[in-house]
């Protein structure tokens, strides 16, 4: 005869089922149709229009002044400054959301996410991943143009996805209430991964930078989807501190 399950086994089984249900809930959110909060559609139009204008301006001026289509996307030029600005704005909005919430796990998520976005912006502005790449090559006496080690900086950039996914999984119950945010972040993550692929394989410097800027815009739209949703913020404020 089969032995009855012990209490720890039942608890473990229940926990695994809850994890599976939480993951399925996030997957369902990514395809569910939602109504955005008041004002979000207008903001989204302006953000995406501004993104398009910055891209066209950078490409046109680069061709006109430098004879290529990507020079103004370089370090401390217009394209990079725009990408950094979008990330900083996203971080500020996230920290502002945290400021409006009580001491709960919801606030922890927004504080952590805001700090992460500011760190990514700081890295992009000062090219810290490229500096670390050069430092590793110098410390290990590696050839900086070796095919096996030439993409350490790309791996470092891609590694930012790891803490982002960790935060998403740890606070998945929080994200389950923010459907539009989940959808916009999904678009941003896919765009960001394609951007890293373009950088890693050298498929096109201009397209690479355009994708990075566009991913940042979708991150901004994601956090604004919550920042403008007063009903969701009221619901989170009504929860007891964790």
Order of alpha helices (4+ residues) and beta strands (2+ residues): alpha-alpha-alpha-alpha-alpha-alpha-alpha-alpha-alpha-alpha-alpha
